[in-house]
Amino acid sequence: MSKQSMSGTPECSWVAVTDASGRTRMEARWSVAPAVSTQAA
């Protein structure tokens, strides 16, 4: 069996977006946070 590590955990953040007519709305953006690696001794 091989060990696989995940590249990270998805995180959602909200950003304000202004459209061409000047209206502002909140939009969700997903990104992958870097994985924290731990090594066993």
MARGUVEX-735594 format. One record per residue: residue number from 1; residue in one letter; x, y, z of N, C-alpha, C in turn. Coordinates in nm, 4 decimals, decimal comma. Each point is the difference from the previous one (the first is absolute). Layout:
<pt nr="NUM" rest="A" n_u="X" n_v="Y" n_w="Z" ca_u="X" ca_v="Y" ca_w="Z" c_u="X" c_v="Y" c_w="Z"/>
...
***
This chain:
<pt nr="1" rest="M" n_u="0,0851" n_v="-0,1184" n_w="0,0000" ca_u="-0,0851" ca_v="0,1184" ca_w="0,0000" c_u="0,0893" c_v="0,1241" c_w="0,0000"/>
<pt nr="2" rest="S" n_u="-0,0332" n_v="0,0961" n_w="-0,0817" ca_u="0,0813" ca_v="0,1212" ca_w="-0,0064" c_u="-0,0666" c_v="0,1109" c_w="0,0796"/>
<pt nr="3" rest="K" n_u="0,0819" n_v="0,0904" n_w="0,0511" ca_u="-0,0516" ca_v="0,1149" ca_w="0,0749" c_u="-0,0188" c_v="0,1158" c_w="-0,0960"/>
<pt nr="4" rest="Q" n_u="-0,1132" n_v="0,0666" n_w="0,0112" ca_u="-0,0270" ca_v="0,1171" ca_w="-0,0820" c_u="-0,0276" c_v="0,1163" c_w="0,0918"/>
<pt nr="5" rest="S" n_u="0,0534" n_v="0,1161" n_w="-0,0356" ca_u="-0,0268" ca_v="0,1186" ca_w="0,0798" c_u="-0,0895" c_v="0,0933" c_w="-0,0794"/>
<pt nr="6" rest="M" n_u="-0,0921" n_v="0,0644" n_w="0,0677" ca_u="-0,0885" ca_v="0,0943" ca_w="-0,0663" c_u="0,0739" c_v="0,1319" c_w="-0,0209"/>
<pt nr="7" rest="S" n_u="-0,0340" n_v="0,0689" n_w="-0,1069" ca_u="0,0672" ca_v="0,1263" ca_w="-0,0301" c_u="-0,0493" c_v="0,1137" c_w="0,0874"/>
<pt nr="8" rest="G" n_u="-0,1140" n_v="-0,0159" n_w="0,0627" ca_u="-0,0522" ca_v="0,1069" ca_w="0,0839" c_u="-0,1490" c_v="-0,0159" c_w="0,0222"/>
<pt nr="9" rest="T" n_u="-0,0547" n_v="0,0896" n_w="0,0753" ca_u="-0,1415" ca_v="-0,0018" ca_w="0,0318" c_u="-0,0670" c_v="0,1197" c_w="-0,0650"/>
<pt nr="10" rest="P" n_u="-0,1143" n_v="-0,0210" n_w="-0,0665" ca_u="-0,0693" ca_v="0,1142" ca_w="-0,0606" c_u="-0,0472" c_v="0,0994" c_w="0,1059"/>
<pt nr="11" rest="E" n_u="0,0187" n_v="0,1282" n_w="-0,0290" ca_u="-0,0453" ca_v="0,1063" ca_w="0,0894" c_u="-0,0848" c_v="0,0980" c_w="-0,0795"/>
<pt nr="12" rest="C" n_u="-0,1077" n_v="0,0463" n_w="0,0618" ca_u="-0,0889" ca_v="0,0959" ca_w="-0,0642" c_u="0,0218" c_v="0,1374" c_w="0,0619"/>
<pt nr="13" rest="S" n_u="0,0122" n_v="0,1004" n_w="-0,0844" ca_u="0,0097" ca_v="0,1372" ca_w="0,0488" c_u="-0,0973" c_v="0,0852" c_w="-0,0816"/>
<pt nr="14" rest="W" n_u="-0,0464" n_v="0,1076" n_w="0,0583" ca_u="-0,0956" ca_v="0,0890" ca_w="-0,0658" c_u="0,0704" c_v="0,1282" c_w="-0,0406"/>
<pt nr="15" rest="V" n_u="-0,0220" n_v="0,0420" n_w="-0,1241" ca_u="0,0596" ca_v="0,1221" ca_w="-0,0510" c_u="-0,1097" c_v="0,0900" c_w="-0,0574"/>
<pt nr="16" rest="A" n_u="0,0190" n_v="0,1299" n_w="0,0132" ca_u="-0,0944" ca_v="0,0961" ca_w="-0,0572" c_u="0,0342" c_v="0,0200" c_w="-0,1474"/>
<pt nr="17" rest="V" n_u="-0,1018" n_v="-0,0128" n_w="-0,0856" ca_u="0,0176" ca_v="0,0152" ca_w="-0,1443" c_u="-0,0923" c_v="0,1112" c_w="-0,0473"/>
<pt nr="18" rest="T" n_u="0,0542" n_v="0,0946" n_w="-0,0757" ca_u="-0,0798" ca_v="0,1094" ca_w="-0,0562" c_u="-0,0168" c_v="-0,0249" c_w="-0,1495"/>
<pt nr="19" rest="D" n_u="-0,1248" n_v="-0,0016" n_w="-0,0460" ca_u="-0,0244" ca_v="-0,0245" ca_w="-0,1416" c_u="0,0094" c_v="0,1302" c_w="-0,0807"/>
<pt nr="20" rest="A" n_u="-0,0230" n_v="-0,0095" n_w="-0,1302" ca_u="0,0164" ca_v="0,1150" ca_w="-0,0902" c_u="-0,0968" c_v="0,1135" c_w="0,0310"/>
<pt nr="21" rest="S" n_u="-0,1170" n_v="-0,0308" n_w="0,0577" ca_u="-0,0966" ca_v="0,1051" ca_w="0,0310" c_u="0,0201" c_v="0,0601" c_w="0,1388"/>
<pt nr="22" rest="G" n_u="0,1061" n_v="-0,0423" n_w="0,0703" ca_u="0,0324" ca_v="0,0595" ca_w="0,1287" c_u="-0,0592" c_v="-0,0710" c_w="0,1210"/>
<pt nr="23" rest="R" n_u="-0,0733" n_v="-0,1092" n_w="-0,0215" ca_u="-0,0579" ca_v="-0,0742" ca_w="0,1119" c_u="0,1044" c_v="-0,0933" c_w="0,0603"/>
<pt nr="24" rest="T" n_u="-0,0006" n_v="-0,0079" n_w="0,1311" ca_u="0,0952" ca_v="-0,0861" ca_w="0,0703" c_u="-0,0738" c_v="-0,1198" c_w="0,0574"/>
<pt nr="25" rest="R" n_u="0,0604" n_v="-0,1159" n_w="-0,0153" ca_u="-0,0570" ca_v="-0,1221" ca_w="0,0565" c_u="0,1134" c_v="-0,0830" c_w="0,0595"/>
<pt nr="26" rest="M" n_u="-0,0352" n_v="-0,0937" n_w="0,0862" ca_u="0,0990" ca_v="-0,0894" ca_w="0,0585" c_u="0,0046" c_v="-0,1274" c_w="-0,0835"/>
<pt nr="27" rest="E" n_u="0,1218" n_v="-0,0481" n_w="-0,0222" ca_u="0,0191" ca_v="-0,1189" ca_w="-0,0813" c_u="0,0923" c_v="-0,0961" c_w="0,0745"/>
<pt nr="28" rest="A" n_u="-0,0357" n_v="-0,1280" n_w="0,0001" ca_u="0,0815" ca_v="-0,1009" ca_w="0,0669" c_u="0,1138" c_v="-0,0415" c_w="-0,0917"/>
<pt nr="29" rest="R" n_u="0,1183" n_v="-0,0122" n_w="0,0559" ca_u="0,1170" ca_v="-0,0473" ca_w="-0,0755" c_u="0,0596" c_v="-0,1190" c_w="0,0748"/>
<pt nr="30" rest="W" n_u="0,0221" n_v="-0,1076" n_w="-0,0699" ca_u="0,0602" ca_v="-0,1183" ca_w="0,0596" c_u="0,1467" c_v="-0,0067" c_w="-0,0390"/>
<pt nr="31" rest="S" n_u="0,0816" n_v="-0,0350" n_w="0,0968" ca_u="0,1417" ca_v="-0,0195" ca_w="-0,0272" c_u="0,0484" c_v="-0,1178" c_w="0,0840"/>
<pt nr="32" rest="V" n_u="0,1131" n_v="-0,0548" n_w="-0,0377" ca_u="0,0560" ca_v="-0,1124" ca_w="0,0733" c_u="0,1153" c_v="0,0512" c_w="0,0844"/>
<pt nr="33" rest="A" n_u="-0,0141" n_v="-0,0170" n_w="0,1307" ca_u="0,1058" ca_v="0,0420" ca_w="0,0931" c_u="0,1143" c_v="-0,1017" c_w="-0,0081"/>
<pt nr="34" rest="P" n_u="0,1216" n_v="0,0446" n_w="0,0173" ca_u="0,1128" ca_v="-0,0939" ca_w="-0,0028" c_u="-0,0106" c_v="-0,1002" c_w="0,1151"/>
<pt nr="35" rest="A" n_u="0,0368" n_v="-0,1230" n_w="-0,0285" ca_u="-0,0064" ca_v="-0,1040" ca_w="0,1020" c_u="0,1114" c_v="0,0182" c_w="0,1019"/>
<pt nr="36" rest="V" n_u="-0,0306" n_v="-0,0313" n_w="0,1219" ca_u="0,1004" ca_v="0,0035" ca_w="0,1059" c_u="0,0584" c_v="-0,1395" c_w="0,0098"/>
<pt nr="37" rest="S" n_u="0,1277" n_v="-0,0105" n_w="-0,0224" ca_u="0,0606" ca_v="-0,1330" ca_w="0,0033" c_u="0,0624" c_v="-0,0277" c_w="0,1364"/>
<pt nr="38" rest="T" n_u="-0,0260" n_v="-0,1176" n_w="0,0470" ca_u="0,0612" ca_v="-0,0472" ca_w="0,1234" c_u="0,0773" c_v="-0,1260" c_w="-0,0309"/>
<pt nr="39" rest="Q" n_u="0,1121" n_v="-0,0152" n_w="0,0604" ca_u="0,0828" ca_v="-0,1176" ca_w="-0,0243" c_u="0,0180" c_v="-0,0774" c_w="0,1285"/>
<pt nr="40" rest="A" n_u="-0,0200" n_v="-0,1277" n_w="-0,0104" ca_u="0,0187" ca_v="-0,0867" ca_w="0,1167" c_u="0,1483" c_v="-0,0287" c_w="0,0176"/>
<pt nr="41" rest="A" n_u="0,0399" n_v="-0,0109" n_w="0,1242" ca_u="0,1413" ca_v="-0,0284" ca_w="0,0291" c_u="0,0283" c_v="-0,1471" c_w="-0,0124"/>
***
